[in-house]
Amino acid sequence: MRQRMLWVGAAAFPLHNLSRIEAFRLKPDRSAILLDFLKWLAIAAVVYVAISVTSGGNPPEELRSPLLVITLGLGVFFLARLFTAAKPILAVETAGGSLIAVTLPDMNELLAIAGRIVHAIDHPGAEFTRTVFQISNYNGPVVQQRGNMNTGFRG
């Protein structure tokens, strides 16, 4: 943050344009995950029935094990998604509707950064630097912007 601009990566946001700064834990949408699981389970059941019908009542022995493995794999995959821990997020929203989301493993660091941004809004001479390095983040980049036709980074 320098010269009344908040820099997140290569994106710059004027401090006077920030409308909300909030640090919170983003919980996974468990109902959407459960619906996804049920959808894929239904697709697997339809495939199993189609194979059973075309093979005269029971699927061939050589297909039973792969079908079971695929079904168990789906179950493990969706259970892992269902019980994913909440992720600490620092959300900075602008008056134009863009949203910047920064993730760090430590909620206290995000709260401290939010406090420093708010302090800088109230004190025009304030400047600070906080470098956030992206660690192995399989959910995409650390910074995502959403707003007027901007879908942000995809990774």
C-alpha positions as CSV (number, residue, x, y, z in Angstrom):
1,M,0.0,0.0,0.0
2,R,1.6,3.2,-1.1
3,Q,0.4,6.6,-2.3
4,R,-3.2,5.9,-1.3
5,M,-3.3,2.8,-3.6
6,L,-3.7,-0.8,-2.5
7,W,-1.6,-3.1,-4.7
8,V,-2.5,-6.7,-5.0
9,G,-0.2,-8.3,-7.5
10,A,-0.3,-6.1,-10.6
11,A,-3.7,-4.7,-9.8
12,A,-4.0,-1.3,-8.1
13,F,-7.1,-0.1,-6.1
14,P,-7.5,3.5,-4.9
15,L,-8.2,3.5,-1.1
16,H,-11.1,5.9,-1.5
17,N,-12.8,3.3,-3.7
18,L,-12.8,0.5,-1.2
19,S,-16.2,-0.2,0.3
20,R,-15.7,-3.3,2.4
21,I,-12.7,-5.1,4.0
22,E,-13.5,-8.3,5.8
23,A,-11.5,-11.2,7.1
24,F,-13.5,-14.4,7.5
25,R,-13.4,-18.2,7.1
26,L,-15.0,-19.3,3.9
27,K,-16.9,-22.6,4.4
28,P,-17.4,-25.0,1.6
29,D,-21.0,-25.1,0.1
30,R,-21.9,-28.5,1.5
31,S,-25.4,-28.6,0.0
32,A,-23.9,-28.0,-3.5
33,I,-21.3,-30.7,-2.9
34,L,-23.9,-33.1,-1.7
35,L,-26.1,-32.4,-4.8
36,D,-23.0,-32.9,-7.0
37,F,-22.4,-36.3,-5.4
38,L,-26.0,-37.3,-5.8
39,K,-25.9,-36.3,-9.5
40,W,-22.8,-38.3,-10.2
41,L,-24.1,-41.2,-8.2
42,A,-27.3,-41.2,-10.3
43,I,-25.2,-41.1,-13.5
44,A,-23.1,-44.1,-12.2
45,A,-26.4,-46.0,-11.4
46,V,-27.7,-45.3,-15.0
47,V,-24.5,-46.6,-16.5
48,Y,-24.6,-49.7,-14.3
49,V,-28.3,-50.3,-15.3
50,A,-27.5,-49.7,-19.0
51,I,-24.6,-52.2,-18.8
52,S,-26.8,-54.7,-16.9
53,V,-29.6,-54.5,-19.5
54,T,-27.3,-54.8,-22.5
55,S,-25.5,-57.8,-21.0
56,G,-28.7,-59.7,-20.2
57,G,-29.4,-58.9,-16.5
58,N,-26.0,-58.7,-14.7
59,P,-22.9,-56.8,-15.8
60,P,-20.1,-59.1,-16.9
61,E,-17.7,-60.1,-14.2
62,E,-14.8,-58.2,-15.8
63,L,-16.8,-54.9,-15.4
64,R,-18.0,-55.3,-11.8
65,S,-14.7,-54.4,-10.2
66,P,-14.0,-51.3,-12.3
67,L,-17.6,-50.1,-11.6
68,L,-17.1,-50.7,-7.9
69,V,-13.8,-48.9,-7.9
70,I,-15.2,-45.9,-9.8
71,T,-18.2,-45.7,-7.4
72,L,-15.9,-45.9,-4.3
73,G,-13.6,-43.3,-5.9
74,L,-16.5,-40.9,-6.4
75,G,-17.6,-41.4,-2.8
76,V,-14.1,-40.7,-1.4
77,F,-13.7,-37.7,-3.7
78,F,-16.9,-36.1,-2.6
79,L,-16.4,-37.0,1.1
80,A,-13.1,-35.2,1.0
81,R,-14.7,-32.1,-0.6
82,L,-17.6,-32.3,1.9
83,F,-15.3,-32.2,5.0
84,T,-12.8,-29.7,3.7
85,A,-12.0,-27.2,6.4
86,A,-13.0,-23.5,6.2
87,K,-10.4,-21.4,4.4
88,P,-9.3,-18.0,5.8
89,I,-10.0,-15.2,3.4
90,L,-9.4,-11.5,3.3
91,A,-12.1,-9.9,1.1
92,V,-11.7,-6.4,-0.2
93,E,-14.6,-5.0,-2.1
94,T,-14.6,-1.9,-4.2
95,A,-17.4,0.6,-4.8
96,G,-17.5,-0.7,-8.4
97,G,-18.4,-4.2,-7.3
98,S,-15.0,-5.8,-7.8
99,L,-13.9,-8.3,-5.1
100,I,-10.3,-9.1,-4.2
101,A,-9.8,-12.3,-2.2
102,V,-6.5,-13.0,-0.5
103,T,-5.9,-16.3,1.3
104,L,-3.3,-17.1,3.9
105,P,-3.2,-20.1,6.3
106,D,-3.3,-17.8,9.4
107,M,-6.4,-15.9,10.2
108,N,-4.5,-13.5,12.5
109,E,-2.3,-12.4,9.6
110,L,-5.4,-11.6,7.5
111,L,-6.9,-9.6,10.4
112,A,-3.7,-7.6,10.8
113,I,-3.6,-6.8,7.1
114,A,-7.3,-5.7,7.2
115,G,-6.5,-3.5,10.2
116,R,-3.6,-1.9,8.4
117,I,-5.7,-1.2,5.3
118,V,-8.5,0.4,7.4
119,H,-5.8,2.4,9.3
120,A,-4.4,3.6,5.9
121,I,-7.9,4.7,4.8
122,D,-8.2,6.9,7.9
123,H,-4.6,8.2,7.8
124,P,-3.6,9.5,4.4
125,G,0.1,9.4,5.1
126,A,0.2,5.8,6.1
127,E,2.0,3.3,3.9
128,F,2.9,-0.3,4.4
129,T,4.1,-3.3,2.5
130,R,3.1,-6.9,3.1
131,T,4.2,-9.5,0.6
132,V,2.0,-12.6,0.4
133,F,3.6,-15.5,-1.4
134,Q,1.4,-18.1,-3.0
135,I,1.9,-21.5,-1.4
136,S,0.7,-24.8,-2.9
137,N,-2.8,-23.7,-3.5
138,Y,-4.8,-26.2,-5.6
139,N,-7.9,-24.0,-5.6
140,G,-6.3,-21.5,-8.0
141,P,-4.4,-18.3,-7.5
142,V,-4.2,-16.3,-4.3
143,V,-5.9,-13.3,-5.8
144,Q,-9.2,-13.4,-7.6
145,Q,-11.1,-10.4,-8.9
146,R,-14.7,-10.5,-9.8
147,G,-16.6,-7.6,-11.2
148,N,-17.8,-5.9,-14.4
149,M,-17.1,-8.7,-16.9
150,N,-13.8,-9.6,-15.1
151,T,-13.7,-13.2,-14.1
152,G,-10.1,-12.9,-12.7
153,F,-7.4,-15.5,-12.8
154,R,-8.3,-19.1,-13.4
155,G,-5.9,-21.7,-12.4
